Amino acid sequence: MTQAIPKLVTFEDFAAWRPQGGRYELHDGVIVEMAQPVGDHEDIIGFLARKLIVEFDRLNLPYTIPKAALVKPTNSESAYSPDVLLLNRPNLINEPLWKKESTVSLAASIPLVVEVVSTNWDDDYYTKQGKYEGIGIPEYWVVDYLGLGAKKFTGNPKQPTISIYQLIDGEYQVTQFRATDACGGKQRIVSPTFPELNLTAEQIFQTGGLPT
């Protein structure tokens, strides 16, 4: 029995093809249609975007959160559509693909990326974590509100977990947050980009409809 080999495409082909409707990513030359997210997933995305907008507006930082921009790793036929993408607007002038393709590739343009985990959790924990680290994105959140990831990410037994990766000496170091700590206290998120952000893991999980 023979198995068809999917046709690999370049980023240029993907960008020219990408339709207005639906959500698609390019994974090493393979076009991937992202599943329609459930309501709780969307609620968390909206909640986090709102909290981050309030914070960078309060600090008068030149950031924005686009609706459908892509992140393209350098020297890779890949392009990802993060759930929340924070952009540093002044650096967009240096992005060669921004004007025509709404695509960024430079670490200086991307202070923070957030992925909210769905059934393809391995993409968020493995593939995208590695690609975002390679770009040099300073901060990356994996919000696993259902505890779907492997036990090394979500504990044993598994539980909802937020993993915040901070770039230190070119490599990601991770800190994990859950609804409560070992003493039963509520865990406040610690964000290197927004150190004064007043947000707990419990608030995020509750937004996703999960009792805590």
C-alpha positions in Angstrom: 0.0 0.0 0.0 1.4 3.4 -1.0 0.8 6.5 1.0 0.5 9.9 -0.7 3.1 12.4 0.2 1.6 15.8 0.9 2.9 18.6 -1.4 5.2 20.9 0.5 4.6 24.6 -0.1 6.7 27.7 0.5 5.7 30.5 2.7 5.2 32.7 -0.3 2.7 30.2 -1.8 0.9 29.9 1.5 0.6 33.6 1.9 -0.8 34.0 -1.6 -3.3 31.1 -1.0 -4.4 31.9 2.5 -8.2 32.6 2.4 -9.9 35.3 4.4 -12.1 32.9 6.2 -10.9 30.2 8.5 -7.6 29.9 10.3 -4.6 28.2 8.8 -0.9 27.7 9.7 2.1 26.5 7.8 4.1 23.7 9.6 7.4 23.0 7.8 5.8 23.4 4.4 2.5 21.6 5.2 -0.7 23.7 5.4 -2.7 22.9 8.5 -6.3 24.0 9.0 -6.8 24.9 12.7 -10.0 23.4 14.3 -12.7 25.8 15.2 -12.1 26.6 18.9 -14.8 25.9 21.5 -16.4 28.7 23.4 -14.3 28.4 26.6 -11.1 28.6 24.5 -12.4 31.8 22.9 -13.4 33.3 26.3 -9.9 32.8 27.6 -8.3 34.4 24.5 -10.6 37.4 24.8 -10.0 37.7 28.6 -6.2 37.6 28.2 -6.2 40.1 25.3 -8.3 42.5 27.3 -6.1 42.2 30.4 -2.9 42.8 28.4 -4.4 45.7 26.5 -5.4 47.4 29.7 -1.9 46.9 31.1 0.1 48.2 28.2 -2.3 51.1 27.8 -1.8 52.0 31.5 1.9 51.9 31.0 1.7 53.9 27.7 3.6 51.3 25.8 3.5 51.3 22.0 2.0 47.8 21.7 -0.9 46.4 19.8 -2.7 43.0 19.5 -3.6 42.2 15.9 -6.5 40.1 14.8 -4.9 37.7 12.3 -1.2 38.3 12.0 1.3 35.5 11.5 4.7 34.7 13.1 7.2 33.3 10.7 10.4 31.7 12.1 13.5 32.6 10.2 14.8 30.1 7.7 11.7 27.9 8.0 8.7 27.3 5.8 6.4 27.7 8.7 4.0 30.4 9.9 1.9 30.4 13.0 -1.2 32.2 14.1 -0.9 32.7 17.8 -4.0 33.0 20.0 -2.7 36.3 21.4 0.2 38.1 19.7 1.6 41.2 21.3 3.4 43.5 18.8 5.8 46.3 19.3 4.6 48.8 16.8 7.7 50.9 16.3 9.7 47.9 15.1 7.2 46.9 12.4 8.9 49.2 10.0 11.8 46.7 10.1 9.5 43.8 9.2 9.8 43.0 5.4 6.6 41.0 5.4 4.4 43.2 7.6 2.9 45.6 5.1 1.8 43.0 2.5 1.4 39.8 4.5 0.8 41.0 8.1 3.7 38.7 9.1 6.5 39.2 11.6 9.8 37.4 12.1 11.9 39.7 14.4 12.1 39.2 18.1 12.1 43.0 18.6 8.6 43.1 17.2 7.2 40.4 19.5 7.4 41.0 23.2 4.9 38.2 24.1 3.0 35.3 22.5 0.2 33.4 24.1 -1.1 30.0 23.0 -4.3 28.5 24.6 -4.0 24.7 24.4 -6.5 22.6 22.6 -6.3 19.0 21.4 -3.1 19.6 19.5 -1.3 20.4 22.7 2.0 18.9 21.5 2.3 21.7 18.9 2.2 24.3 21.7 4.5 22.6 24.1 7.1 21.3 21.6 6.9 22.7 18.1 6.0 26.3 18.8 8.0 26.5 22.0 11.1 25.6 20.0 10.3 27.9 17.1 9.5 30.9 19.3 12.7 30.3 21.2 14.6 30.2 18.0 13.2 33.6 16.9 14.2 35.0 20.3 10.7 36.0 21.5 11.2 37.1 25.1 8.1 35.6 26.6 5.8 32.8 25.7 2.7 31.6 27.6 1.1 28.2 27.2 -2.4 28.3 28.8 -3.5 24.7 29.3 -6.8 25.4 31.0 -8.0 21.7 30.7 -4.7 20.1 31.7 -4.4 18.3 28.3 -0.6 18.3 28.1 1.8 15.6 29.2 2.3 15.1 33.0 5.7 16.7 32.8 3.9 19.9 31.9 0.6 19.6 33.9 1.6 17.6 36.9 0.7 14.1 38.2 -2.3 13.9 38.4 -2.8 16.4 35.5 -4.3 19.7 36.3 -4.9 23.1 34.6 -1.5 24.8 34.2 -0.1 28.0 32.8 3.5 27.7 31.7 5.4 31.0 31.2 8.6 30.7 29.3 11.2 33.5 29.7 14.1 33.8 27.3 17.4 33.7 29.3 20.7 33.5 27.6 19.0 32.4 24.4 17.0 29.6 26.0 13.6 29.4 27.5 13.3 28.9 31.3 9.8 27.9 32.4 7.7 28.8 35.5 4.4 27.1 36.0 1.3 28.4 37.6 -1.9 26.6 38.8 -5.1 27.7 40.5 -3.5 27.2 44.0 0.0 26.7 45.3 1.1 23.9 47.7 -0.3 25.9 50.6 -3.7 26.4 49.0 -3.0 30.1 48.1 -4.0 31.6 44.8 -1.1 31.8 42.4 -0.5 35.2 40.8 0.9 35.2 37.3 4.5 36.5 37.1 5.1 38.1 33.7 8.6 39.4 32.8 7.0 41.7 30.2 4.4 43.1 32.6 5.7 42.6 36.2 2.9 44.6 37.7 0.1 42.6 36.0 -2.5 41.7 38.6 -3.8 38.4 37.4 -4.1 34.9 38.9 -4.2 31.5 37.3 -7.6 31.0 39.0 -9.1 34.0 37.2 -8.0 32.6 33.8 -9.3 29.1 34.5 -12.7 30.5 35.7 -13.0 32.5 32.5 -12.8 29.2 30.7 -15.7 27.8 32.6 -13.6 25.6 34.9 -14.6 25.4 38.6 -11.7 26.1 40.9 
